Amino acid sequence: MKFYSTNNGNLKTGLKEAVLEGLAKDRGLFMPETISRLPQSFFEHIDEMSFQDIAIQISQLIFQDSIEQTEIERMIEKAITFDAPLVNISKKTHILELFHGPSLAFKDFGARFMAQLMAYLIRGNNRNLTILVATSGDTGGAVAQGFYETEGIEVIILYPSGKVSDLQEKQLTTLGKNVTALEIDGTFDDCQAMVKEAFMDAELKQKRNLSSANSINIARLIPQTFYYFRAYQQLSPEEREKATFVVPSGNFGNLTAGLMAYKMGLPVRQFIAATNINDVVPQYLATGVFQPRKSVQTLSNAMDIGNPSNFARMIDLFHKDSNPLDSVVKGYSFNDQQTMAAIRQVFEQTGYIIDPHGAVGWLAFQAYLREEPDACGIILETAHPAKFLETVESAIGQEVSVPVRLETFRNKEKNAIFLPPAYEALKQFLMND
């Protein structure tokens, strides 16, 4: 399997280089040269498969002959150890719970799979690998947990100061050992720009063997396709014909993974990109004009991104397609006041406690239902509501139970290195560390 750059289709490389480099030399994002369709027999027998079976078959389709089947099976067995259950909250609305992994966020799927894949790809190397990653919330905790104590891999996480929840911050700043947190006095977009600059710095790359675990890395998106098929598997035959995936979106890696699943043959009526007021993609879908801008802080902090990297992949997936992107994806955006009201309304109407990101998704599906009343919605609940205690408890007027895995972080001491939002500060740290 070859991978090409979204900036230049002729710039191609193999799996190892695409995963370990993270970003192409021309600053483009890697995409698989071909996305094959699953055979009809896959869908005919999907009800008989385990989640791991689904993941193995999709991995084999993507990797082709780049990785032996026994290695794929070993990686899936170690990485996909928790489910993505579909919870029905009303007649036409399901919640796909993606928070049953170690950090209680959907990014556990990607982080754990990447840790296994990268450990496989660096076997026999005499240089340690440095994972450099920016986070707007849940990526940091998932990467920290996924790569924690992985031999030969050091993790450095950049996060925007004061713009992640307290529990999210504790998850990425309290592990220590091979995990280092850098608190950046800026926005997520600043963090992401610094990471991208590092990958283009030849001097730094001589010093460190760099890779990324952000969704700019194609290896993050591959395992995120798994749970779209798992969600489809849990629908009734009648619902499968009306499947509408509602994706709370920030850097758009999750939605891009869904679109990759669609290209593999997953039957989907519609994808919905649900954002907060950082709505550059819904604006593009409405106007055809993409205008990145500085992000604005909101209650749904993981979506506070003004220049989403994976937009390039979304465009690339459809640039040769007879169906344009805006025929497959619709976009909606909502503000904090609407988000708070939605958390309360979902709880009062269904008894389900939803987090701020899922609440934005619920609002988007309600808007879509007014246009397509027979749709069956699958809203991706990307993080456990307890990670946003103050917001959720304020909205529903009662305490939220905190899982033991989160509670253990509460009283741990934060350990982070404070840096200005300037690449030179990051480079100096990396060169001298």
C-alpha positions as CSV (number, residue, x, y, z in Angstrom):
1,M,0.0,0.0,0.0
2,K,1.3,3.4,-1.0
3,F,0.3,6.8,0.5
4,Y,0.3,10.2,-1.3
5,S,0.3,13.8,-0.2
6,T,-2.9,15.8,-0.4
7,N,-0.7,18.6,-1.8
8,N,0.8,16.5,-4.5
9,G,-0.6,13.2,-5.7
10,N,2.7,12.2,-7.2
11,L,4.5,12.4,-3.9
12,K,4.1,8.9,-2.6
13,T,5.6,6.8,0.1
14,G,5.1,3.5,1.9
15,L,3.2,2.7,5.1
16,K,6.2,3.0,7.5
17,E,7.2,6.4,6.2
18,A,3.6,7.7,6.1
19,V,3.0,6.7,9.7
20,L,6.3,7.6,11.3
21,E,6.8,10.8,9.4
22,G,3.2,11.9,10.0
23,L,3.3,14.8,7.6
24,A,4.5,14.8,4.0
25,K,7.6,16.8,3.0
26,D,5.4,19.3,1.2
27,R,3.2,19.8,4.4
28,G,0.4,17.8,2.9
29,L,-1.4,15.0,4.7
30,F,-1.0,11.4,3.7
31,M,-3.9,9.5,2.1
32,P,-4.0,5.9,1.0
33,E,-3.5,5.5,-2.8
34,T,-6.6,3.4,-3.0
35,I,-9.6,2.9,-0.7
36,S,-11.0,-0.5,-1.8
37,R,-14.6,-1.4,-1.3
38,L,-15.6,-4.2,1.1
39,P,-17.2,-7.2,-0.6
40,Q,-21.0,-7.6,-0.3
41,S,-20.3,-10.8,1.8
42,F,-18.9,-8.6,4.5
43,F,-22.3,-6.9,5.0
44,E,-24.2,-10.1,4.6
45,H,-22.3,-11.6,7.5
46,I,-21.7,-8.5,9.6
47,D,-24.2,-9.6,12.3
48,E,-22.1,-12.7,13.0
49,M,-18.9,-10.7,13.6
50,S,-17.3,-9.5,16.8
51,F,-16.0,-5.9,16.9
52,Q,-12.5,-7.3,16.6
53,D,-13.5,-9.3,13.6
54,I,-14.8,-6.1,11.9
55,A,-11.6,-4.2,12.8
56,I,-9.4,-7.0,11.4
57,Q,-11.2,-7.2,8.1
58,I,-11.1,-3.4,7.6
59,S,-7.4,-3.3,8.5
60,Q,-6.6,-6.0,6.0
61,L,-8.5,-4.1,3.3
62,I,-6.5,-0.9,4.0
63,F,-3.0,-2.3,4.7
64,Q,-3.3,-5.0,1.9
65,D,0.1,-6.7,1.9
66,S,2.0,-4.1,3.9
67,I,1.5,-6.0,7.2
68,E,1.1,-9.8,7.8
69,Q,-2.3,-11.0,8.9
70,T,-1.0,-12.4,12.1
71,E,0.4,-9.0,13.1
72,I,-2.8,-7.2,12.2
73,E,-4.7,-9.7,14.4
74,R,-2.2,-9.2,17.3
75,M,-2.5,-5.4,17.1
76,I,-6.3,-5.5,17.0
77,E,-6.4,-7.9,19.9
78,K,-4.3,-5.5,22.1
79,A,-5.9,-2.3,20.9
80,I,-9.6,-2.9,20.5
81,T,-10.4,-4.2,24.0
82,F,-13.6,-2.1,24.7
83,D,-16.8,-1.7,22.8
84,A,-18.6,1.2,21.1
85,P,-22.2,0.5,22.2
86,L,-25.2,2.1,20.5
87,V,-27.8,3.5,23.0
88,N,-31.3,4.3,21.9
89,I,-32.6,7.5,23.5
90,S,-35.7,8.1,21.4
91,K,-37.6,6.6,18.5
92,K,-35.2,8.0,15.8
93,T,-32.1,8.8,17.8
94,H,-29.2,6.7,18.9
95,I,-26.1,7.6,20.8
96,L,-22.8,5.9,19.8
97,E,-20.9,5.8,23.0
98,L,-17.2,6.1,22.2
99,F,-15.9,6.7,25.7
100,H,-15.5,3.2,27.1
101,G,-11.7,3.2,26.7
102,P,-9.0,4.1,29.3
103,S,-9.2,7.9,28.9
104,L,-13.0,7.9,28.4
105,A,-12.8,9.5,24.9
106,F,-13.2,8.3,21.3
107,K,-9.5,9.0,20.7
108,D,-8.6,5.9,22.7
109,F,-9.4,3.8,19.6
110,G,-6.8,5.7,17.5
111,A,-4.2,6.1,20.2
112,R,-4.1,2.5,21.3
113,F,-4.1,1.2,17.7
114,M,-1.3,3.7,16.8
115,A,0.8,2.6,19.8
116,Q,0.7,-1.0,18.5
117,L,1.3,-0.1,14.9
118,M,4.2,2.3,15.7
119,A,5.8,-0.2,18.0
120,Y,5.6,-2.8,15.2
121,L,7.1,-0.3,12.6
122,I,10.1,0.7,14.8
123,R,11.2,-2.9,15.7
124,G,14.9,-3.1,15.4
125,N,15.4,0.7,15.3
126,N,18.2,2.0,17.4
127,R,16.7,5.5,17.8
128,N,13.8,6.3,20.1
129,L,10.7,7.7,18.5
130,T,9.3,11.0,19.8
131,I,5.5,11.4,19.4
132,L,4.8,15.2,19.2
133,V,1.1,16.0,19.5
134,A,-1.2,19.0,19.9
135,T,-4.5,18.6,21.7
136,S,-7.7,20.6,22.1
137,G,-8.9,18.3,24.8
138,D,-9.2,14.5,24.5
139,T,-6.3,13.7,22.2
140,G,-3.7,14.4,24.9
141,G,-5.3,12.1,27.4
142,A,-5.8,9.3,24.9
143,V,-2.3,9.5,23.5
144,A,-0.8,9.7,27.0
145,Q,-2.7,6.5,28.0
146,G,-2.2,4.7,24.7
147,F,1.6,5.2,24.6
148,Y,2.3,5.2,28.3
149,E,5.4,3.1,29.1
150,T,5.6,1.9,25.4
151,E,9.2,0.9,24.9
152,G,11.2,3.1,22.6
153,I,8.6,5.9,22.4
154,E,8.6,9.3,24.1
155,V,5.4,11.4,24.1
156,I,5.3,15.2,24.2
157,I,1.9,16.8,24.3
158,L,1.1,20.5,23.6
159,Y,-2.2,21.9,25.0
160,P,-3.7,25.4,25.2
161,S,-3.5,26.9,28.7
162,G,-6.9,27.3,30.3
163,K,-8.8,25.9,27.3
164,V,-9.2,22.3,28.3
165,S,-11.3,21.0,31.2
166,D,-9.7,20.3,34.6
167,L,-10.0,16.5,34.3
168,Q,-8.8,16.6,30.7
169,E,-5.7,18.5,31.9
170,K,-5.1,16.1,34.7
171,Q,-5.2,13.1,32.3
172,L,-2.3,14.4,30.2
173,T,-0.2,16.2,32.9
174,T,0.0,13.6,35.7
175,L,1.4,10.4,34.2
176,G,5.0,11.3,33.9
177,K,7.6,8.6,32.8
178,N,7.7,8.8,29.0
179,V,4.9,11.4,28.8
180,T,5.7,15.2,29.0
181,A,3.0,17.9,28.8
182,L,3.7,21.4,27.4
183,E,1.2,24.1,28.5
184,I,1.1,26.6,25.7
185,D,0.0,30.2,26.3
186,G,-2.3,30.3,23.3
187,T,-5.0,28.4,21.3
188,F,-5.1,24.9,19.9
189,D,-4.4,26.4,16.5
190,D,-1.1,27.8,17.9
191,C,-0.3,24.3,19.3
192,Q,-1.1,22.7,16.0
193,A,1.0,25.2,14.0
194,M,4.0,24.6,16.3
195,V,3.8,20.9,15.8
196,K,3.5,21.2,12.0
197,E,6.5,23.5,12.0
198,A,8.5,21.0,14.0
199,F,7.9,18.3,11.3
200,M,9.3,20.6,8.7
201,D,12.5,21.5,10.6
202,A,15.4,19.5,9.1
203,E,17.8,20.5,12.0
204,L,15.3,19.3,14.6
205,K,14.6,16.1,12.8
206,Q,18.3,15.3,12.8
207,K,18.2,15.6,16.6
208,R,14.9,13.8,17.1
209,N,13.0,11.0,15.4
210,L,9.6,12.7,15.3
211,S,6.1,11.4,14.6
212,S,2.6,12.6,15.4
213,A,-0.5,11.1,17.0
214,N,-2.8,13.9,16.0
215,S,-5.4,13.2,13.3
216,I,-2.9,14.6,10.8
217,N,-1.4,11.1,11.0
218,I,-3.2,8.7,8.8
219,A,-2.8,5.9,11.3
220,R,-5.1,7.8,13.7
221,L,-8.0,7.7,11.2
222,I,-7.8,4.0,10.3
223,P,-9.1,2.6,13.6
224,Q,-11.7,5.4,13.8
225,T,-13.4,3.8,10.8
226,F,-14.0,0.6,12.8
227,Y,-16.7,2.0,15.0
228,Y,-18.8,3.4,12.1
229,F,-19.2,-0.2,11.0
230,R,-19.8,-1.3,14.6
231,A,-22.6,1.3,14.8
232,Y,-24.2,0.1,11.5
233,Q,-24.0,-3.5,12.8
234,Q,-26.2,-2.6,15.8
235,L,-29.0,-1.0,13.8
236,S,-32.1,-2.9,12.7
237,P,-32.4,-3.7,9.0
238,E,-35.0,-0.9,8.6
239,E,-32.8,1.6,10.3
240,R,-29.7,0.8,8.2
241,E,-31.5,2.2,5.2
242,K,-31.8,5.6,6.9
243,A,-28.5,5.7,8.8
244,T,-27.4,9.3,9.4
245,F,-24.1,9.8,11.2
246,V,-23.9,13.0,13.3
247,V,-20.3,13.9,14.1
248,P,-19.4,16.6,16.6
249,S,-16.4,18.1,14.7
250,G,-13.2,20.1,15.5
251,N,-10.2,19.0,13.5
252,F,-12.5,16.8,11.4
253,G,-10.5,13.6,11.8
254,N,-13.6,11.7,13.1
255,L,-15.8,12.8,10.2
256,T,-13.0,12.1,7.7
257,A,-12.8,8.5,9.1
258,G,-16.5,8.2,8.5
259,L,-16.1,9.4,4.9
260,M,-13.4,6.8,4.5
261,A,-15.8,4.1,5.8
262,Y,-18.4,5.4,3.3
263,K,-15.8,5.0,0.5
264,M,-15.3,1.4,1.7
265,G,-18.9,0.7,1.1
266,L,-20.6,1.5,4.4
267,P,-24.2,2.4,3.5
268,V,-24.9,6.0,4.8
269,R,-27.7,8.2,3.9
270,Q,-26.1,11.4,5.2
271,F,-23.2,12.7,7.3
272,I,-23.8,15.7,9.5
273,A,-20.9,17.9,10.6
274,A,-21.9,19.5,13.9
275,T,-19.8,22.3,15.2
276,N,-19.9,25.1,17.7
277,I,-19.4,28.7,16.6
278,N,-16.0,27.7,15.1
279,D,-18.0,26.9,12.0
280,V,-15.6,27.2,9.0
281,V,-16.7,23.9,7.5
282,P,-20.4,24.4,7.8
283,Q,-19.8,27.8,6.2
284,Y,-17.9,26.1,3.4
285,L,-20.7,23.5,2.9
286,A,-23.2,26.4,2.6
287,T,-21.2,28.8,0.5
288,G,-18.4,26.9,-1.2
289,V,-15.8,29.2,0.4
290,F,-13.3,28.0,3.0
291,Q,-12.1,30.8,5.2
292,P,-10.0,29.7,8.2
293,R,-10.0,32.0,11.2
294,K,-8.7,32.3,14.7
295,S,-10.6,29.9,17.0
296,V,-13.0,31.1,19.7
297,Q,-13.2,29.4,23.1
298,T,-16.5,27.5,23.9
299,L,-18.0,25.0,26.2
300,S,-17.3,22.2,23.7
301,N,-13.6,22.9,23.8
302,A,-12.4,19.9,21.7
303,M,-14.1,21.6,18.7
304,D,-12.5,25.0,19.2
305,I,-10.5,24.9,16.0
306,G,-10.5,27.6,13.4
307,N,-8.4,25.9,10.7
308,P,-9.1,22.2,10.7
309,S,-6.3,20.1,9.2
310,N,-8.5,17.3,7.9
311,F,-10.5,19.6,5.7
312,A,-7.8,18.9,3.1
313,R,-8.6,15.1,3.3
314,M,-12.3,15.7,3.0
315,I,-11.8,17.6,-0.2
316,D,-9.4,15.1,-1.5
317,L,-11.8,12.2,-0.9
318,F,-14.3,13.8,-3.2
319,H,-12.3,15.7,-5.8
320,K,-12.7,12.9,-8.4
321,D,-16.2,11.9,-7.3
322,S,-19.4,12.5,-9.2
323,N,-21.1,13.2,-5.9
324,P,-19.7,16.5,-4.4
325,L,-18.8,16.7,-0.7
326,D,-21.8,18.9,0.1
327,S,-24.2,16.2,-1.2
328,V,-22.8,13.7,1.4
329,V,-22.1,16.1,4.3
330,K,-24.4,18.8,5.7
331,G,-23.2,21.2,8.3
332,Y,-24.8,22.9,11.3
333,S,-23.4,25.1,14.1
334,F,-24.6,26.2,17.5
335,N,-23.5,28.5,20.3
336,D,-22.9,27.8,24.0
337,Q,-26.4,28.9,25.1
338,Q,-28.0,26.4,22.7
339,T,-25.5,23.8,23.9
340,M,-26.4,24.2,27.6
341,A,-30.1,24.1,26.7
342,A,-29.6,20.9,24.7
343,I,-27.8,19.1,27.6
344,R,-30.8,20.0,29.8
345,Q,-33.4,19.1,27.2
346,V,-31.9,15.7,26.4
347,F,-31.8,14.9,30.1
348,E,-35.3,16.0,30.8
349,Q,-36.8,14.2,27.7
350,T,-34.8,11.0,27.8
351,G,-32.9,10.7,31.1
352,Y,-29.6,10.5,29.2
353,I,-26.7,12.6,30.3
354,I,-24.9,14.0,27.3
355,D,-21.6,15.9,27.1
356,P,-21.3,19.4,25.4
357,H,-19.9,17.9,22.2
358,G,-22.7,15.3,22.0
359,A,-25.2,18.0,22.7
360,V,-24.1,20.0,19.7
361,G,-24.5,16.8,17.7
362,W,-28.0,16.3,19.1
363,L,-28.9,19.9,18.1
364,A,-27.7,19.2,14.6
365,F,-29.8,16.1,14.3
366,Q,-32.9,17.9,15.5
367,A,-32.3,20.5,12.7
368,Y,-31.8,17.8,10.1
369,L,-35.0,16.0,11.3
370,R,-37.0,19.0,10.4
371,E,-35.8,18.5,6.8
372,E,-35.8,14.7,6.7
373,P,-38.3,13.4,9.3
374,D,-37.7,9.7,8.6
375,A,-33.9,9.8,9.2
376,C,-32.3,7.5,11.8
377,G,-29.6,9.4,13.7
378,I,-26.4,8.0,15.1
379,I,-24.9,10.8,17.3
380,L,-21.2,10.2,18.1
381,E,-20.8,10.8,21.9
382,T,-17.1,11.5,21.9
383,A,-16.3,11.8,25.6
384,H,-17.8,10.9,28.9
385,P,-19.9,13.7,30.4
386,A,-18.0,13.6,33.7
387,K,-15.0,15.1,31.9
388,F,-17.1,18.3,31.8
389,L,-18.6,18.3,35.2
390,E,-19.1,22.0,35.8
391,T,-20.9,22.5,32.5
392,V,-23.0,19.3,32.6
393,E,-24.0,19.6,36.3
394,S,-25.0,23.2,35.8
395,A,-27.2,22.3,32.8
396,I,-29.0,19.4,34.4
397,G,-29.1,20.7,38.0
398,Q,-27.8,17.6,39.7
399,E,-24.5,15.8,40.3
400,V,-22.9,13.6,37.6
401,S,-21.3,10.3,38.7
402,V,-17.6,10.3,38.0
403,P,-16.1,6.9,36.8
404,V,-13.3,5.5,39.0
405,R,-10.8,5.9,36.1
406,L,-11.4,9.7,36.1
407,E,-11.7,10.0,39.9
408,T,-8.1,8.7,40.3
409,F,-6.8,11.7,38.4
410,R,-8.6,14.3,40.5
411,N,-6.1,14.6,43.3
412,K,-3.0,14.0,41.3
413,E,-0.5,16.8,41.0
414,K,-0.3,18.6,37.6
415,N,3.2,18.6,36.0
416,A,3.5,20.7,32.9
417,I,6.1,23.0,31.3
418,F,4.8,26.4,30.4
419,L,5.8,27.8,27.0
420,P,4.8,30.8,24.8
421,P,2.9,30.2,21.6
422,A,6.1,30.5,19.5
423,Y,7.8,27.7,17.5
424,E,11.3,28.8,18.6
425,A,10.4,28.1,22.2
426,L,9.2,24.6,21.3
427,K,12.3,24.0,19.2
428,Q,14.6,25.1,22.0
429,F,12.9,22.7,24.4
430,L,13.1,19.8,22.0
431,M,16.8,20.4,21.1
432,N,17.9,20.7,24.7
433,D,15.7,18.1,26.3
